[in-house]
Amino acid sequence: MGTKLPGDLPMSGRHASRSHGGRGPGRGPRSQLLLALWGAGLVLFNFPMLIVWDRDMTVLGLPLLPVALFGIWVALIGVLAWASERPRHTPGP
């Protein structure tokens, strides 16, 4: 149990973080943000929220519903691009 054999090497890579209680892949703040974006998209493009935008109004001569759908879509893609491109936070030594 306590003896170290010549071929024993410390675990490294992807499996080390899982076996030693660290964060595995897909558990960081970026993954949580992407999951939150997915949930926001699901809620915003679902029926109860779509009924909010279904009015007899126009924005610059365009019906409100398609303008709102396009705006929500653009906003989600913008936040997704920002979340994907920002540098990962690496803890100090």
N, C-alpha and C positions, 0 to 999 in steps of 0.2 A: 504494500500500500504506500508506504512512505519512500520506497526506493525509486530512484530515477534510473531508467534504463537508457543505454546509449542512443537508441533511436527515438526517444521521446523529445518532441519539440512542442513549444507552447502553441496553443491554438491561435490562429490569426484569420483575418478575413471575415467573411460574412457569418460564418458559424460561431465565431468567438463571441460576438455581441449577443447572440441568442442564448448561448449556454451559460454565459456569465452574468445574465440579468441586465445587460445593457439594452439600448434601443436597437431593435432589428430594423431592417429596411421597411419603409412604409409606416413608421411610427413617429416621425418628426413633425415639426410645426408645418412644414410645406405640405405634407400629406393631409394634415388636418384642415389646412386652408383649401386644398383642392376638394376635399370631401364636403366642406361647407359650401363651396361654389356649386358643386353638383346638387346639393340640397336646395340651395337658393334657386337654381335653374328649374329644378323640379317644381318647387312651389310657385315661382313666378310664371311659368308656362302652363300651369294647370288651371282647370276650369274656374275655381272660385276667384282667383286673381284676374283671370281674363275678363270676367264679367264687369270688373271695375272699369276697364278701359273701353267697354262696348257702349259708347255714348254717341249721340248725334252731335258731335263736335268735330271741328277740323283744326289742324295745325298746318299753317302755311298752305291751306287749300287741300290738304290730305286728310283722310279720315283718321281719327284718333287711334283706333285699334292697331292698324298696321304700323303707324308711327311708334306707338308704345312698344309693340313687339320688336321692332327693329332696334329701338333704343336700348331695351333690356338685353337683347342679343349682343349688341355692340359693347355694352358695359360688362357683361359676363366675359366676353372674349378679351377685353382690355385688362380686366383684373386677372384673368387666367394667364395672359402673356406676362404681366408684371410678376405674378407669383412664380412663373416658370423661369424667368430670366434673372431674378435677383440672386445674388450670391448666397450660398449656404453659410450658415453661421457655424464656425468651428470653434469649439471651446479651447481656451488657452491651456498651456501646460500645467 
